[in-house]
């Protein structure tokens, strides 16, 4: 009986072909629905109308400048969260007193609806990009911190015992075992949080509708009942997120190539 792997990946060429077929099917179905008017145009505009709306926003609403502004907020907020979250998560994860002190707080804070804090951030930092960056950094940090703690717990004891047997001190165990293992695994969490971060960017920018950014453009489009512009902005955000994801995956493969060694060997 032939063996099989339910998690087997398609060859890259076949996967690309399937993706193109799927994308074409979605556009085709979208076009059919709008042409047949199965859904009112005020709810679902046609792909052609959405494309024209994107061109209009580029010429009249400084689409590229606003996209760059949102991208800047995304990158700076993510970097700030990582700079704070990684070392603090390591410190808490490797110190039993800090774990006991912070454990309940970290568990409870995960249930906080972060968008409700936008008003507080406006009061603290006033409107502007700095407020948006701090709100985004805080939102990502509150998810990244427990993820780093989990990554600390996932480090296999065999590696710690091995370096201890070789005479390593506690600090050497941290530097040569925990730090590389936790950082490499946490990079997967950072990539996922980078995608989720657009929710918080848009929410923060919508609170400052004249402050620029894709979120501000979406708020103004909604006030104008321009559903075609809203769909266009969704597509732009997806494209930017997709490109950022590719950049982050490239960095992951470059910095932590050993994570992909087994996958490449198995192909």
C-alpha angles and dihedrals in degrees: 000000000000116000121230139186117225088202095052115137125225118245110269095252093050092045091053091050091051091049091052091049091049093048092048091049092053093049091045093050091045091052092047093051093050095042091051089044092228087147121035114258088234088067102033117021120198121265089247092054091048090051090052090049090055090052090048093051090049092055100036108023103040091245095175094048091049091047090052090050092052090046091053091052090048096051096043094045092048093048092050092050092049094046090053101033102049100053093037092049090050092048093050093042093052098043119069093201093053090046091053090047097048105028099092093041092052092048093050097042091061089071093056113115095230097199089068087067094064090092090055092050090050089052092047101041104016122227118315143081093294090061091049092049092050092047092049093045091051092047093051093041093056090056097038096052097064089041090057090048089054091049090054090054091049094061106113116246091222091072093049091048091048096055090041090054088051089056102261119161123230091262091050090051089053093047100043102030115020100034099053093039095048096043094049093048093042089057087073089056091047091054091051093046090049088063094046091048092077089071090061094041092055092045092051093045092049088059088060102042094173094044096083133240133109092283091058090049090051091051092051091046090052091051088053091047088237099155090169090060091048091054089047091053091049089054092048092051091048091051093049091047091049092052092046089050090054091050092050092048089051090052090048092052091045098047098035104028092154090070089067098039095092092046092052091045091052094055 
